[in-house]
């Protein structure tokens, strides 16, 4: 684990705790969510706060400094299942990452239909 990953992990712990505080969802709820997934190699469950944009049942997550991060690689190729905490509710979906010709990485999450 490099220094960047250690610092990001520490910052993420603070952000995760802050996101659980009452009222924070109203401030950050329109741009931040909690993404939970199972590592494809380790089998461990990970949760991290990410910034997103939403269009209907699709979420787009931009990955800043993708070459210094590994989490998005879990969704390469066919992608994989995720759970997101969005506006205080948990939703399941399927995430797929892609790198464009400029090296930018994004993760597209297609949310599963909600059961009424």
JORADA-V727463 format. One record per pair of residues at least 4 apart in sequence whose ideal C-beta (glycine too) atoms are under 8 Angstrom apart, sorted by sequence separation. I is the first residue (numbers start at 1). J is the second residue. D is the distance in Angstrom with one decimal. If there is no record, write none. Layout:
BEGIN
i->{I,I}
j->{J,J}
d->{D,D}
END
This chain:
BEGIN
i->{1,2,3,4,5,6,7,8,9,10,11,12,13,14,15,16,17,20,23,24,25,28,39,54,65,72,75,85,86,99,100,1,19,24,38,39,54,55,75,85,86,99,100,18,19,38,39,53,54,63,66,74,84,85,99,100,38,39,52,53,75,83,84,98,1,37,38,52,83,84,97,98,19,36,37,52,63,83,84,97,36,51,82,83,97,98,36,50,51,81,82,96,97,35,81,82,95,96,19,34,35,81,82,95,34,35,80,81,95,19,34,35,79,80,94,95,33,34,79,93,94,15,32,33,79,93,16,32,78,79,93,94,32,33,92,93,31,32,75,91,92,31,74,75,76,91,75,48,74,91,73,46,59,72,84,86,33,35,59,82,84,19,16,16,54,75,16,66,72,15,37,40,59,63,39,72,12,38,57,67,12,37,66,37,66,66,40,63,38,62,63,37,38,62,63,37,62,63,37,61,36,37,60,61,35,36,60,61,35,36,60,61,35,36,59,60,34,58,59,33,34,58,33,58,59,33,57,58,57,57,52,29,37,29,35,4,8,25,5,25,4,5,5,2,35}
j->{5,6,7,8,9,10,11,12,13,14,15,16,17,18,19,20,21,24,27,28,29,32,43,58,69,76,79,89,90,103,104,6,24,29,43,44,59,60,80,90,91,104,105,24,25,44,45,59,60,69,72,80,90,91,105,106,45,46,59,60,82,90,91,105,9,45,46,60,91,92,105,106,28,45,46,61,72,92,93,106,46,61,92,93,107,108,47,61,62,92,93,107,108,47,93,94,107,108,32,47,48,94,95,108,48,49,94,95,109,34,49,50,94,95,109,110,49,50,95,109,110,32,49,50,96,110,34,50,96,97,111,112,51,52,111,112,51,52,95,111,112,52,95,96,97,112,97,71,97,114,97,71,84,97,109,111,59,61,86,109,111,49,47,48,86,107,49,99,105,49,71,74,93,97,74,107,48,74,93,103,49,74,103,75,104,105,80,104,80,104,105,80,81,105,106,81,106,107,82,106,82,83,106,107,82,83,107,108,83,84,108,109,84,85,108,109,84,108,109,84,85,109,85,110,111,86,110,111,111,113,109,87,95,88,95,65,69,87,68,88,68,69,70,68,109}
d->{4.7,7.2,6.3,6.1,6.2,6.6,6.3,6.1,6.7,7.0,6.3,6.0,6.5,6.3,6.2,6.9,7.3,7.5,6.9,5.7,4.0,4.2,6.2,7.2,6.4,7.9,4.6,7.1,7.9,6.4,5.1,5.8,5.6,7.8,6.3,5.0,5.4,7.4,5.5,5.5,5.5,6.9,7.9,5.8,7.4,7.0,7.8,7.2,7.8,6.3,6.3,5.8,7.2,8.0,4.9,7.7,5.4,6.1,4.8,4.8,7.8,5.7,5.4,7.1,7.9,7.4,7.6,6.4,7.1,8.0,6.1,6.2,6.7,6.5,5.9,5.0,4.9,5.3,6.5,7.0,7.0,7.0,7.2,7.7,4.6,7.4,4.4,5.0,7.0,6.7,5.5,7.1,7.9,6.9,7.4,7.1,5.3,5.5,6.5,5.6,5.7,6.0,4.6,6.9,7.3,7.6,7.2,7.6,4.6,6.4,5.8,5.1,5.7,6.2,7.1,7.9,7.3,7.9,5.3,4.7,5.2,7.8,5.6,6.3,3.4,5.5,7.0,7.1,7.3,7.1,4.2,7.6,5.9,5.5,7.4,5.5,5.5,7.4,4.4,5.1,4.7,7.0,8.0,5.5,5.5,6.9,4.1,6.4,7.9,7.2,7.0,6.7,6.9,4.6,6.5,8.0,7.4,7.3,7.7,6.0,7.4,5.9,6.7,7.6,7.9,5.6,5.8,7.1,5.7,4.5,7.6,5.0,7.5,7.5,6.2,5.4,5.3,8.0,8.0,7.9,6.1,5.9,7.5,7.8,7.4,3.8,6.6,7.9,7.6,7.4,4.1,6.6,7.6,7.7,6.5,7.2,5.4,6.5,4.8,6.5,6.6,7.5,5.9,4.3,5.9,4.4,7.6,7.8,7.9,7.3,5.7,6.8,5.6,7.6,7.3,7.8,6.6,6.4,4.1,5.1,4.0,6.9,6.0,5.7,6.9,5.0,6.5,7.2,4.3,7.6,7.8,5.5,7.2,7.5,7.9,7.6,7.4,6.8,7.2,5.5,4.8,7.5,7.7,7.2,7.8}
END
